[in-house]
Amino acid sequence: MSDTRLALGSLVKDVGGIRALIITVMPDCLMFDAWKHEQEPFEPEEVASYFGDLIRANREGLRALSSQGEDMQVTIEAGGRLVVLRELPGDFVAGFVMQKDTPLGMVRIHVKRILERLATVLPSFKPEERPKGVRVLDYLRRYAPDPHAALLRVSLRTGLPMDVLNAPEALTEAQANVVASTVRDILGLEELHV
């Protein structure tokens, strides 16, 4: 959780059907703040990174279609839930988790109202840029099927000892670039979105 609490519970108290509101800060896809109904079993910290990744993937998909969306919104209906993701100014993503039976028109009204309230709170925050090595190795840990084995492969391919990789904030720019290239190869990606 962030040090700057937004009192999200008070923003959603009059919203029927809402189960959670998660604010993710981009580009690192870290949770900034969250509120969830006490009966929800998930951990907001885990969900926040995936919400950020969904927005990033949609942005890349739109770019591939040569279609940029100013007010992009992602809506997902699955498993008894309706999830709405919206980009906000200042590198934030708001993730609304609603009961699936909430009428879509009401969801849109609630989302619009909460976004207006959030707009008065969020612009004062600017995320700190984490070192590239930290972002790359966090990405590897998040997406590699076996993060420990993948980190060992990075060590073998780059020649960097494990104790250096376990302190990625100390990597030089050249080392971070080599690690990023290696992680791309290991994960089979053309580009890392970090």
C-alpha positions as CSV (number, residue, x, y, z in Angstrom):
1,M,0.0,0.0,0.0
2,S,1.1,3.5,-0.5
3,D,1.9,6.1,2.1
4,T,-0.6,8.4,0.4
5,R,-4.0,6.9,1.3
6,L,-6.9,8.0,-0.9
7,A,-9.8,6.9,1.5
8,L,-11.2,4.8,-1.3
9,G,-13.8,3.3,1.0
10,S,-15.5,6.7,1.3
11,L,-15.4,7.1,-2.5
12,V,-17.3,3.8,-3.1
13,K,-19.6,3.7,-0.1
14,D,-22.7,4.6,-2.1
15,V,-21.9,2.4,-5.1
16,G,-24.1,-0.7,-5.4
17,G,-22.4,-3.9,-6.6
18,I,-18.8,-2.8,-6.2
19,R,-16.5,-5.4,-4.8
20,A,-13.1,-3.7,-5.1
21,L,-11.4,-0.6,-6.4
22,I,-7.7,-1.0,-7.1
23,I,-5.4,1.9,-8.2
24,T,-2.3,0.7,-10.0
25,V,0.6,3.0,-10.8
26,M,2.3,2.7,-14.2
27,P,4.7,1.8,-15.7
28,D,5.8,-0.6,-13.0
29,C,2.2,-2.0,-12.4
30,L,2.5,-1.6,-8.6
31,M,-0.5,-1.1,-6.4
32,F,-0.9,2.5,-5.2
33,D,-4.0,2.0,-3.1
34,A,-6.9,-0.3,-2.8
35,W,-10.3,-1.0,-1.2
36,K,-12.0,-4.3,-1.3
37,H,-15.1,-5.8,0.2
38,E,-14.2,-7.8,3.3
39,Q,-15.6,-11.0,1.8
40,E,-13.4,-10.9,-1.3
41,P,-10.6,-13.6,-1.1
42,F,-8.0,-12.0,-3.4
43,E,-5.0,-9.9,-2.5
44,P,-5.1,-6.5,-4.2
45,E,-1.3,-6.3,-4.5
46,E,-1.4,-9.4,-6.8
47,V,-4.3,-8.2,-8.8
48,A,-2.9,-4.7,-9.4
49,S,0.1,-5.9,-11.4
50,Y,-2.2,-7.8,-13.8
51,F,-4.6,-4.8,-14.2
52,G,-1.6,-2.7,-15.2
53,D,-0.4,-5.4,-17.6
54,L,-3.9,-5.6,-19.2
55,I,-3.9,-1.9,-19.9
56,R,-0.4,-2.1,-21.3
57,A,-1.4,-5.1,-23.6
58,N,-4.5,-3.2,-24.8
59,R,-2.4,-0.1,-25.5
60,E,0.0,-2.2,-27.6
61,G,-2.9,-3.9,-29.4
62,L,-4.3,-0.5,-30.3
63,R,-0.9,0.6,-31.5
64,A,-0.7,-2.4,-33.7
65,L,-4.1,-1.5,-35.2
66,S,-2.8,2.1,-35.7
67,S,-5.6,3.2,-33.4
68,Q,-4.8,5.2,-30.2
69,G,-7.5,5.6,-27.7
70,E,-7.5,8.7,-25.5
71,D,-10.0,7.4,-23.0
72,M,-9.4,3.7,-23.3
73,Q,-11.5,1.4,-21.1
74,V,-11.2,-2.3,-20.8
75,T,-14.3,-4.3,-19.7
76,I,-14.1,-7.9,-18.8
77,E,-17.1,-10.1,-17.8
78,A,-16.1,-13.5,-16.2
79,G,-16.6,-15.6,-13.1
80,G,-19.5,-13.6,-11.6
81,R,-17.5,-10.4,-11.9
82,L,-17.4,-7.4,-14.1
83,V,-14.0,-5.7,-14.3
84,V,-13.6,-2.2,-15.7
85,L,-10.1,-0.8,-16.2
86,R,-9.5,2.9,-17.0
87,E,-6.3,4.8,-17.5
88,L,-6.1,8.0,-15.4
89,P,-3.8,11.1,-15.7
90,G,-0.5,10.8,-13.9
91,D,0.3,7.2,-14.9
92,F,-2.5,5.5,-12.9
93,V,-5.0,2.8,-13.7
94,A,-8.3,2.4,-11.8
95,G,-9.6,-1.1,-11.6
96,F,-13.2,-1.5,-10.7
97,V,-14.4,-5.0,-9.7
98,M,-18.2,-5.2,-9.7
99,Q,-20.8,-8.0,-9.3
100,K,-21.6,-9.3,-12.7
101,D,-25.3,-8.7,-12.3
102,T,-24.8,-5.0,-11.9
103,P,-26.5,-3.3,-14.9
104,L,-23.8,-2.1,-17.3
105,G,-25.4,1.4,-17.5
106,M,-25.2,1.7,-13.7
107,V,-21.6,0.5,-13.8
108,R,-20.7,3.3,-16.3
109,I,-22.4,5.9,-14.2
110,H,-20.6,4.7,-11.0
111,V,-17.2,4.5,-12.8
112,K,-17.7,8.0,-14.2
113,R,-18.6,9.4,-10.8
114,I,-15.7,7.7,-9.0
115,L,-13.2,8.8,-11.7
116,E,-14.3,12.4,-11.2
117,R,-13.7,12.1,-7.5
118,L,-10.3,10.4,-8.1
119,A,-9.2,13.2,-10.5
120,T,-9.2,15.7,-7.6
121,V,-6.8,13.4,-5.6
122,L,-4.4,11.8,-8.0
123,P,-2.7,14.5,-10.0
124,S,-0.5,15.6,-7.1
125,F,1.3,12.2,-7.2
126,K,4.2,11.4,-9.5
127,P,5.6,7.9,-9.3
128,E,9.4,7.4,-8.8
129,E,11.2,5.6,-11.5
130,R,12.7,2.4,-10.2
131,P,16.1,1.3,-11.7
132,K,15.8,-0.6,-14.9
133,G,17.5,-3.7,-13.4
134,V,14.9,-3.8,-10.6
135,R,12.0,-3.5,-13.1
136,V,13.4,-6.2,-15.4
137,L,14.0,-8.7,-12.7
138,D,10.6,-8.1,-11.2
139,Y,9.1,-8.7,-14.6
140,L,11.1,-12.0,-14.8
141,R,9.9,-13.1,-11.4
142,R,6.3,-12.3,-12.3
143,Y,6.1,-14.1,-15.7
144,A,8.7,-16.9,-15.6
145,P,7.2,-20.3,-15.0
146,D,10.0,-21.1,-12.5
147,P,11.5,-17.7,-11.4
148,H,14.4,-19.2,-9.5
149,A,15.5,-21.4,-12.4
150,A,15.0,-18.4,-14.8
151,L,17.2,-16.2,-12.6
152,L,19.9,-18.9,-12.6
153,R,19.7,-18.9,-16.4
154,V,20.1,-15.1,-16.5
155,S,23.2,-15.5,-14.3
156,L,24.7,-18.2,-16.6
157,R,24.0,-16.3,-19.8
158,T,25.2,-12.9,-18.5
159,G,28.1,-14.1,-16.4
160,L,26.7,-12.0,-13.5
161,P,26.8,-13.8,-10.1
162,M,23.6,-14.5,-8.3
163,D,24.5,-12.0,-5.4
164,V,24.7,-9.2,-8.0
165,L,21.3,-10.2,-9.6
166,N,19.8,-10.4,-6.1
167,A,20.7,-6.7,-5.7
168,P,19.5,-5.3,-9.1
169,E,19.3,-1.7,-7.9
170,A,23.2,-1.7,-8.1
171,L,23.4,-2.9,-11.7
172,T,25.1,-0.5,-14.1
173,E,23.1,0.7,-17.2
174,A,25.2,-1.7,-19.4
175,Q,24.5,-4.6,-17.0
176,A,20.8,-3.8,-16.9
177,N,20.6,-3.7,-20.7
178,V,22.3,-7.2,-20.9
179,V,20.0,-8.6,-18.3
180,A,17.0,-7.1,-20.1
181,S,18.1,-8.7,-23.4
182,T,18.6,-12.0,-21.7
183,V,15.2,-11.9,-20.0
184,R,13.6,-11.1,-23.3
185,D,15.3,-14.2,-24.8
186,I,14.4,-16.5,-21.9
187,L,10.7,-15.4,-21.9
188,G,10.6,-15.5,-25.8
189,L,9.5,-11.8,-26.1
190,E,10.4,-9.2,-28.7
191,E,10.1,-6.4,-26.1
192,L,9.9,-6.1,-22.4
193,H,7.3,-3.6,-21.1
194,V,9.0,-2.2,-18.1
